[in-house]
Amino acid sequence: MNKKILALLLISSLQLLAFSDYDMDGVEDKKDKCPNTLMSELVDINGCGIKTLTSPHHFDIIFGINYSQANYNSLEKTKTTTGSLQLDYYYKNFSIQASTAYYDSQSVSYKDNGINDSFIGAYYYLYPINKLTVKVGAGAIIPTFDTKLNNNNTDYTASLNLSYALKKLNLFGGYNYILIEDDDLVDVKYQNTNSYNLGIGFYPLDKLYLSGSFNNSQSIYKEVKDIQVASLYAFYNINDNWFTTFNYAYGLSKSASDNYYSLRLGYYF
C-alpha cells in the first residue's frame, strides 16, 4: 500500500476516535453548550435545541366503570352502574374533550337503562406566575339522555380551575357554571347551577398522585338542596402511554349519593 495513503487512513482513524458526542446531536462534546439534548430535538451549532421532532398533537382515550348508591331519604335505595368513554385532544396549551356514558339503574321497584347526557368542551391553560396553573373552559351538555321531564335541550357550561404547586404538594380549586336551557313543567322547576370544589393533592411516588377534596353543587331542580360530597382521587402512571385513575366520593348531604366509585383506564399517545 502506498505510504501516503496509509498515513491518511491513520490520521482519519485518529480523528474519528478523538470525536466524542455523548448526546448524539452531531456537535462535539467539547463544543456542546447543551450536552443533554434529546435525540428528538434539532440543535444549533452550539448543540442547543431549536426545534423538537416530537409532534405537539396528542390524544388519549379513557374507559371507565362507575358505581353509585343513592338513598335520598324519601327514595328507596337505587344502585347505578355506568360505563363511560372519554376522548381528549391536546395541542400545546389547548385541549378538547368529548365524553358519554351508558347507565343501568335498579332498585326494588324500579329499573332503567340508557345513554346519559353527553359532553363536549374546550379548555385553555394559562401560567400567569411561577407554579400557578389556570384552566379556563367552556362546553355543551348534549341531551342524549331520554327523559320525560322535558329537559331535552342543550345546556352550556363555563369553568375556571386553579392549581398551585408546592414541591410535591398542590392546592387546587375550581368553579363551574351551568346554563340550564330546559323548560319548566307544572311541578318541576329548573335553575342555572353553580358548583365549586377545594382540595389538596400530593405525589407520594413519582408515578402516583393522590388528592382529597370537598365539592358543593346546586341541583338543576329548584326544590332540591345543594349536593355536597367529600372525594378521594388517585392517578397512577403505568408507563409512557397507559394510566389509571380511581375516585371515591361520599355524600355529605341528603341530596347526594351515599357512595360513588369510579375506576378508569386510559391510553395516551
Short mmCIF file of the C-alpha atoms (twelve columns), coordinates in Angstrom:
data_MODEL
# 
_entry.id   MODEL 
# 
loop_
_atom_site.group_PDB 
_atom_site.id 
_atom_site.type_symbol 
_atom_site.label_atom_id 
_atom_site.label_alt_id 
_atom_site.label_comp_id 
_atom_site.label_asym_id 
_atom_site.label_seq_id 
_atom_site.Cartn_x 
_atom_site.Cartn_y 
_atom_site.Cartn_z 
_atom_site.pdbx_PDB_model_num 
ATOM 1   C CA . MET A 1   0.000   0.000  0.000  1 
ATOM 2   C CA . ASN A 2   1.163   3.498  -0.802 1 
ATOM 3   C CA . LYS A 3   2.711   5.041  2.337  1 
ATOM 4   C CA . LYS A 4   0.907   8.345  1.767  1 
ATOM 5   C CA . ILE A 5   -2.499  6.602  1.617  1 
ATOM 6   C CA . LEU A 6   -1.676  4.603  4.766  1 
ATOM 7   C CA . ALA A 7   -0.762  7.794  6.613  1 
ATOM 8   C CA . LEU A 8   -4.031  9.471  5.577  1 
ATOM 9   C CA . LEU A 9   -6.027  6.449  6.799  1 
ATOM 10  C CA . LEU A 10  -4.261  6.509  10.159 1 
ATOM 11  C CA . ILE A 11  -4.899  10.240 10.581 1 
ATOM 12  C CA . SER A 12  -8.622  9.790  9.730  1 
ATOM 13  C CA . SER A 13  -8.934  6.931  12.240 1 
ATOM 14  C CA . LEU A 14  -7.347  9.012  14.994 1 
ATOM 15  C CA . GLN A 15  -9.701  11.897 14.215 1 
ATOM 16  C CA . LEU A 16  -12.736 9.598  14.477 1 
ATOM 17  C CA . LEU A 17  -11.527 8.197  17.784 1 
ATOM 18  C CA . ALA A 18  -10.980 11.698 19.132 1 
ATOM 19  C CA . PHE A 19  -14.560 12.838 18.292 1 
ATOM 20  C CA . SER A 20  -16.923 12.487 21.289 1 
ATOM 21  C CA . ASP A 21  -20.677 13.209 21.125 1 
ATOM 22  C CA . TYR A 22  -22.463 11.949 24.269 1 
ATOM 23  C CA . ASP A 23  -25.986 13.083 23.341 1 
ATOM 24  C CA . MET A 24  -25.510 12.196 19.640 1 
ATOM 25  C CA . ASP A 25  -26.703 15.559 18.322 1 
ATOM 26  C CA . GLY A 26  -23.813 15.989 15.887 1 
ATOM 27  C CA . VAL A 27  -21.973 18.576 17.985 1 
ATOM 28  C CA . GLU A 28  -18.707 17.514 19.621 1 
ATOM 29  C CA . ASP A 29  -18.897 17.367 23.426 1 
ATOM 30  C CA . LYS A 30  -16.137 19.946 23.978 1 
ATOM 31  C CA . LYS A 31  -18.111 22.448 21.866 1 
ATOM 32  C CA . ASP A 32  -21.594 21.370 23.070 1 
ATOM 33  C CA . LYS A 33  -23.140 24.032 25.337 1 
ATOM 34  C CA . CYS A 34  -26.261 21.854 25.916 1 
ATOM 35  C CA . PRO A 35  -24.804 18.363 26.437 1 
ATOM 36  C CA . ASN A 36  -28.066 16.542 27.283 1 
ATOM 37  C CA . THR A 37  -30.487 17.363 24.470 1 
ATOM 38  C CA . LEU A 38  -32.974 14.674 23.463 1 
ATOM 39  C CA . MET A 39  -32.494 12.719 20.257 1 
ATOM 40  C CA . SER A 40  -35.872 14.069 19.067 1 
ATOM 41  C CA . GLU A 41  -34.573 17.663 19.058 1 
ATOM 42  C CA . LEU A 42  -32.952 19.653 16.269 1 
ATOM 43  C CA . VAL A 43  -29.982 21.661 17.557 1 
ATOM 44  C CA . ASP A 44  -27.965 24.726 16.540 1 
ATOM 45  C CA . ILE A 45  -24.180 24.927 16.116 1 
ATOM 46  C CA . ASN A 46  -23.814 25.107 19.903 1 
ATOM 47  C CA . GLY A 47  -25.758 21.873 20.440 1 
ATOM 48  C CA . CYS A 48  -28.801 23.613 21.953 1 
ATOM 49  C CA . GLY A 49  -32.328 22.681 20.939 1 
ATOM 50  C CA . ILE A 50  -34.121 24.874 18.432 1 
ATOM 51  C CA . LYS A 51  -36.974 22.557 17.463 1 
ATOM 52  C CA . THR A 52  -38.327 19.244 18.637 1 
ATOM 53  C CA . LEU A 53  -39.260 16.453 16.241 1 
ATOM 54  C CA . THR A 54  -41.943 15.265 18.648 1 
ATOM 55  C CA . SER A 55  -45.466 16.115 17.460 1 
ATOM 56  C CA . PRO A 56  -47.307 18.773 19.520 1 
ATOM 57  C CA . HIS A 57  -50.560 16.889 18.870 1 
ATOM 58  C CA . HIS A 58  -51.573 14.300 21.465 1 
ATOM 59  C CA . PHE A 59  -54.652 12.262 22.258 1 
ATOM 60  C CA . ASP A 60  -55.985 9.985  24.925 1 
ATOM 61  C CA . ILE A 61  -58.892 7.578  25.214 1 
ATOM 62  C CA . ILE A 62  -60.296 6.635  28.627 1 
ATOM 63  C CA . PHE A 63  -62.677 3.807  29.509 1 
ATOM 64  C CA . GLY A 64  -64.395 3.803  32.889 1 
ATOM 65  C CA . ILE A 65  -66.721 1.815  35.098 1 
ATOM 66  C CA . ASN A 66  -68.671 3.725  37.751 1 
ATOM 67  C CA . TYR A 67  -70.944 2.607  40.572 1 
ATOM 68  C CA . SER A 68  -73.157 4.694  42.842 1 
ATOM 69  C CA . GLN A 69  -75.702 4.145  45.618 1 
ATOM 70  C CA . ALA A 70  -78.445 6.696  46.125 1 
ATOM 71  C CA . ASN A 71  -80.774 6.926  49.092 1 
ATOM 72  C CA . TYR A 72  -82.387 10.357 49.311 1 
ATOM 73  C CA . ASN A 73  -84.450 9.537  52.415 1 
ATOM 74  C CA . SER A 74  -87.747 9.723  50.569 1 
ATOM 75  C CA . LEU A 75  -86.498 7.389  47.839 1 
ATOM 76  C CA . GLU A 76  -85.670 3.711  48.098 1 
ATOM 77  C CA . LYS A 77  -82.039 2.769  47.614 1 
ATOM 78  C CA . THR A 78  -81.037 2.807  43.941 1 
ATOM 79  C CA . LYS A 79  -77.872 1.232  42.562 1 
ATOM 80  C CA . THR A 80  -76.486 2.567  39.303 1 
ATOM 81  C CA . THR A 81  -73.653 1.101  37.223 1 
ATOM 82  C CA . THR A 82  -72.236 3.227  34.415 1 
ATOM 83  C CA . GLY A 83  -69.769 2.524  31.618 1 
ATOM 84  C CA . SER A 84  -68.088 5.687  30.325 1 
ATOM 85  C CA . LEU A 85  -65.970 6.693  27.335 1 
ATOM 86  C CA . GLN A 86  -63.879 9.873  27.157 1 
ATOM 87  C CA . LEU A 87  -61.758 11.216 24.292 1 
ATOM 88  C CA . ASP A 88  -59.258 14.086 24.640 1 
ATOM 89  C CA . TYR A 89  -57.177 16.035 22.134 1 
ATOM 90  C CA . TYR A 90  -54.210 18.164 23.272 1 
ATOM 91  C CA . TYR A 91  -52.307 20.831 21.363 1 
ATOM 92  C CA . LYS A 92  -49.830 22.895 23.373 1 
ATOM 93  C CA . ASN A 93  -51.969 24.813 25.940 1 
ATOM 94  C CA . PHE A 94  -55.272 23.857 24.323 1 
ATOM 95  C CA . SER A 95  -57.436 20.736 24.711 1 
ATOM 96  C CA . ILE A 96  -60.805 19.388 23.569 1 
ATOM 97  C CA . GLN A 97  -62.811 16.794 25.473 1 
ATOM 98  C CA . ALA A 98  -65.789 14.630 24.495 1 
ATOM 99  C CA . SER A 99  -67.491 12.078 26.730 1 
ATOM 100 C CA . THR A 100 -70.558 9.900  27.012 1 
ATOM 101 C CA . ALA A 101 -71.786 7.074  29.232 1 
ATOM 102 C CA . TYR A 102 -74.262 4.201  29.376 1 
ATOM 103 C CA . TYR A 103 -76.077 3.616  32.674 1 
ATOM 104 C CA . ASP A 104 -78.086 0.850  34.313 1 
ATOM 105 C CA . SER A 105 -80.131 1.747  37.417 1 
ATOM 106 C CA . GLN A 106 -82.001 -0.681 39.657 1 
ATOM 107 C CA . SER A 107 -83.983 -0.635 42.903 1 
ATOM 108 C CA . VAL A 108 -86.651 -2.835 44.436 1 
ATOM 109 C CA . SER A 109 -89.435 -1.391 42.278 1 
ATOM 110 C CA . TYR A 110 -87.520 0.482  39.581 1 
ATOM 111 C CA . LYS A 111 -85.280 -0.399 36.654 1 
ATOM 112 C CA . ASP A 112 -83.959 1.785  33.863 1 
ATOM 113 C CA . ASN A 113 -81.008 1.969  31.474 1 
ATOM 114 C CA . GLY A 114 -79.819 4.021  28.553 1 
ATOM 115 C CA . ILE A 115 -77.343 6.694  27.474 1 
ATOM 116 C CA . ASN A 116 -76.620 9.612  29.812 1 
ATOM 117 C CA . ASP A 117 -76.267 13.149 28.533 1 
ATOM 118 C CA . SER A 118 -73.027 13.596 26.569 1 
ATOM 119 C CA . PHE A 119 -70.480 16.395 26.874 1 
ATOM 120 C CA . ILE A 120 -68.127 18.269 24.577 1 
ATOM 121 C CA . GLY A 121 -65.873 21.072 25.770 1 
ATOM 122 C CA . ALA A 122 -62.675 23.002 25.190 1 
ATOM 123 C CA . TYR A 123 -60.015 24.167 27.685 1 
ATOM 124 C CA . TYR A 124 -57.067 26.539 27.664 1 
ATOM 125 C CA . TYR A 125 -54.173 26.511 30.155 1 
ATOM 126 C CA . LEU A 126 -52.533 29.698 31.416 1 
ATOM 127 C CA . TYR A 127 -49.412 30.134 33.571 1 
ATOM 128 C CA . PRO A 128 -49.598 33.729 34.874 1 
ATOM 129 C CA . ILE A 129 -46.958 33.239 37.576 1 
ATOM 130 C CA . ASN A 130 -44.481 30.546 38.534 1 
ATOM 131 C CA . LYS A 131 -46.135 27.380 39.987 1 
ATOM 132 C CA . LEU A 132 -49.683 28.594 39.246 1 
ATOM 133 C CA . THR A 133 -51.779 26.898 36.568 1 
ATOM 134 C CA . VAL A 134 -55.103 28.359 35.433 1 
ATOM 135 C CA . LYS A 135 -57.504 26.330 33.286 1 
ATOM 136 C CA . VAL A 136 -60.492 28.052 31.676 1 
ATOM 137 C CA . GLY A 137 -63.120 26.067 29.836 1 
ATOM 138 C CA . ALA A 138 -66.476 26.108 28.085 1 
ATOM 139 C CA . GLY A 139 -68.669 23.322 26.842 1 
ATOM 140 C CA . ALA A 140 -72.085 21.963 25.964 1 
ATOM 141 C CA . ILE A 141 -74.132 19.167 27.550 1 
ATOM 142 C CA . ILE A 142 -75.815 17.292 24.701 1 
ATOM 143 C CA . PRO A 143 -79.246 15.818 25.614 1 
ATOM 144 C CA . THR A 144 -78.642 12.186 24.662 1 
ATOM 145 C CA . PHE A 145 -80.440 11.065 27.861 1 
ATOM 146 C CA . ASP A 146 -84.061 10.165 27.163 1 
ATOM 147 C CA . THR A 147 -86.255 11.747 29.854 1 
ATOM 148 C CA . LYS A 148 -89.904 12.592 30.407 1 
ATOM 149 C CA . LEU A 149 -89.100 15.699 32.476 1 
ATOM 150 C CA . ASN A 150 -88.784 17.971 29.431 1 
ATOM 151 C CA . ASN A 151 -85.048 18.512 29.991 1 
ATOM 152 C CA . ASN A 152 -84.069 17.608 26.449 1 
ATOM 153 C CA . ASN A 153 -82.438 20.906 25.498 1 
ATOM 154 C CA . THR A 154 -78.697 21.546 25.200 1 
ATOM 155 C CA . ASP A 155 -77.177 23.130 28.316 1 
ATOM 156 C CA . TYR A 156 -73.944 25.160 28.406 1 
ATOM 157 C CA . THR A 157 -71.073 25.244 30.880 1 
ATOM 158 C CA . ALA A 158 -68.221 27.582 31.810 1 
ATOM 159 C CA . SER A 159 -65.437 26.700 34.247 1 
ATOM 160 C CA . LEU A 160 -62.355 28.098 35.947 1 
ATOM 161 C CA . ASN A 161 -59.799 25.908 37.758 1 
ATOM 162 C CA . LEU A 162 -56.656 26.909 39.664 1 
ATOM 163 C CA . SER A 163 -53.730 24.774 40.830 1 
ATOM 164 C CA . TYR A 164 -50.722 25.981 42.824 1 
ATOM 165 C CA . ALA A 165 -47.667 23.722 43.199 1 
ATOM 166 C CA . LEU A 166 -45.677 23.456 46.446 1 
ATOM 167 C CA . LYS A 167 -42.886 20.949 45.771 1 
ATOM 168 C CA . LYS A 168 -44.735 17.586 45.838 1 
ATOM 169 C CA . LEU A 169 -47.962 19.196 47.056 1 
ATOM 170 C CA . ASN A 170 -50.541 21.168 45.146 1 
ATOM 171 C CA . LEU A 171 -53.532 23.224 46.246 1 
ATOM 172 C CA . PHE A 172 -56.434 23.383 43.847 1 
ATOM 173 C CA . GLY A 173 -59.918 24.770 43.474 1 
ATOM 174 C CA . GLY A 174 -62.499 25.230 40.775 1 
ATOM 175 C CA . TYR A 175 -65.774 26.879 39.847 1 
ATOM 176 C CA . ASN A 176 -68.317 25.676 37.302 1 
ATOM 177 C CA . TYR A 177 -71.484 27.355 35.995 1 
ATOM 178 C CA . ILE A 178 -74.174 25.540 34.007 1 
ATOM 179 C CA . LEU A 179 -76.745 27.469 31.989 1 
ATOM 180 C CA . ILE A 180 -79.869 25.284 32.020 1 
ATOM 181 C CA . GLU A 181 -81.943 25.705 28.880 1 
ATOM 182 C CA . ASP A 182 -84.749 23.293 29.831 1 
ATOM 183 C CA . ASP A 183 -88.348 24.478 30.068 1 
ATOM 184 C CA . ASP A 184 -90.161 24.305 33.406 1 
ATOM 185 C CA . LEU A 185 -93.040 21.913 33.963 1 
ATOM 186 C CA . VAL A 186 -96.022 22.464 36.247 1 
ATOM 187 C CA . ASP A 187 -94.431 20.549 39.141 1 
ATOM 188 C CA . VAL A 188 -90.757 20.717 38.100 1 
ATOM 189 C CA . LYS A 189 -88.781 23.974 38.141 1 
ATOM 190 C CA . TYR A 190 -85.251 24.221 36.712 1 
ATOM 191 C CA . GLN A 191 -82.437 26.586 37.643 1 
ATOM 192 C CA . ASN A 192 -78.953 27.506 36.459 1 
ATOM 193 C CA . THR A 193 -76.356 25.902 38.717 1 
ATOM 194 C CA . ASN A 194 -73.149 26.946 40.433 1 
ATOM 195 C CA . SER A 195 -70.621 24.477 41.805 1 
ATOM 196 C CA . TYR A 196 -67.191 24.685 43.360 1 
ATOM 197 C CA . ASN A 197 -64.510 22.416 44.780 1 
ATOM 198 C CA . LEU A 198 -61.462 22.844 47.025 1 
ATOM 199 C CA . GLY A 199 -58.729 20.313 47.656 1 
ATOM 200 C CA . ILE A 200 -55.128 19.320 48.217 1 
ATOM 201 C CA . GLY A 201 -53.019 16.742 46.390 1 
ATOM 202 C CA . PHE A 202 -49.534 15.270 46.650 1 
ATOM 203 C CA . TYR A 203 -47.113 12.831 44.986 1 
ATOM 204 C CA . PRO A 204 -46.076 10.039 47.385 1 
ATOM 205 C CA . LEU A 205 -44.317 8.413  44.393 1 
ATOM 206 C CA . ASP A 206 -43.181 9.791  41.044 1 
ATOM 207 C CA . LYS A 207 -45.902 7.837  39.232 1 
ATOM 208 C CA . LEU A 208 -48.643 8.190  41.844 1 
ATOM 209 C CA . TYR A 209 -50.764 11.249 42.618 1 
ATOM 210 C CA . LEU A 210 -53.341 11.365 45.442 1 
ATOM 211 C CA . SER A 211 -55.814 14.095 46.374 1 
ATOM 212 C CA . GLY A 212 -58.765 14.864 48.596 1 
ATOM 213 C CA . SER A 213 -61.426 17.490 48.001 1 
ATOM 214 C CA . PHE A 214 -64.759 18.961 49.052 1 
ATOM 215 C CA . ASN A 215 -67.362 19.548 46.359 1 
ATOM 216 C CA . ASN A 216 -70.566 21.616 46.520 1 
ATOM 217 C CA . SER A 217 -73.021 21.766 43.629 1 
ATOM 218 C CA . GLN A 218 -76.506 23.160 43.155 1 
ATOM 219 C CA . SER A 219 -79.102 20.799 41.723 1 
ATOM 220 C CA . ILE A 220 -80.784 21.689 38.435 1 
ATOM 221 C CA . TYR A 221 -84.079 21.331 40.320 1 
ATOM 222 C CA . LYS A 222 -85.055 24.349 42.446 1 
ATOM 223 C CA . GLU A 223 -86.637 22.308 45.224 1 
ATOM 224 C CA . VAL A 224 -83.537 20.135 45.819 1 
ATOM 225 C CA . LYS A 225 -80.855 21.249 48.308 1 
ATOM 226 C CA . ASP A 226 -77.195 21.621 47.354 1 
ATOM 227 C CA . ILE A 227 -75.271 18.400 46.689 1 
ATOM 228 C CA . GLN A 228 -72.201 18.106 48.915 1 
ATOM 229 C CA . VAL A 229 -69.602 15.321 48.740 1 
ATOM 230 C CA . ALA A 230 -66.112 14.552 50.042 1 
ATOM 231 C CA . SER A 231 -63.931 12.939 47.395 1 
ATOM 232 C CA . LEU A 232 -60.695 10.926 47.242 1 
ATOM 233 C CA . TYR A 233 -58.801 10.622 43.942 1 
ATOM 234 C CA . ALA A 234 -55.787 8.606  42.769 1 
ATOM 235 C CA . PHE A 235 -53.861 8.756  39.479 1 
ATOM 236 C CA . TYR A 236 -51.217 6.160  38.602 1 
ATOM 237 C CA . ASN A 237 -48.964 6.456  35.555 1 
ATOM 238 C CA . ILE A 238 -48.338 2.844  34.468 1 
ATOM 239 C CA . ASN A 239 -45.874 3.774  31.694 1 
ATOM 240 C CA . ASP A 240 -45.426 6.417  28.979 1 
ATOM 241 C CA . ASN A 241 -48.811 5.508  27.438 1 
ATOM 242 C CA . TRP A 242 -51.042 3.720  29.940 1 
ATOM 243 C CA . PHE A 243 -52.535 5.264  33.088 1 
ATOM 244 C CA . THR A 244 -55.345 4.514  35.523 1 
ATOM 245 C CA . THR A 245 -57.461 6.552  37.953 1 
ATOM 246 C CA . PHE A 246 -59.650 5.754  40.939 1 
ATOM 247 C CA . ASN A 247 -62.201 8.032  42.556 1 
ATOM 248 C CA . TYR A 248 -64.374 7.598  45.646 1 
ATOM 249 C CA . ALA A 249 -66.980 10.121 46.809 1 
ATOM 250 C CA . TYR A 250 -69.026 10.081 49.983 1 
ATOM 251 C CA . GLY A 251 -72.272 12.013 50.179 1 
ATOM 252 C CA . LEU A 252 -72.357 14.683 52.898 1 
ATOM 253 C CA . SER A 253 -75.840 15.996 52.107 1 
ATOM 254 C CA . LYS A 254 -79.170 14.192 51.837 1 
ATOM 255 C CA . SER A 255 -79.348 15.147 48.159 1 
ATOM 256 C CA . ALA A 256 -76.054 13.353 47.316 1 
ATOM 257 C CA . SER A 257 -75.440 9.708  46.505 1 
ATOM 258 C CA . ASP A 258 -74.350 7.795  49.596 1 
ATOM 259 C CA . ASN A 259 -71.326 6.289  47.839 1 
ATOM 260 C CA . TYR A 260 -69.742 6.705  44.422 1 
ATOM 261 C CA . TYR A 261 -66.867 4.672  42.952 1 
ATOM 262 C CA . SER A 262 -65.067 5.139  39.639 1 
ATOM 263 C CA . LEU A 263 -62.232 3.136  38.062 1 
ATOM 264 C CA . ARG A 264 -60.833 4.268  34.717 1 
ATOM 265 C CA . LEU A 265 -58.117 3.077  32.343 1 
ATOM 266 C CA . GLY A 266 -56.594 5.403  29.768 1 
ATOM 267 C CA . TYR A 267 -54.144 5.317  26.855 1 
ATOM 268 C CA . TYR A 268 -52.167 8.460  25.927 1 
ATOM 269 C CA . PHE A 269 -50.448 8.896  22.564 1 
# 
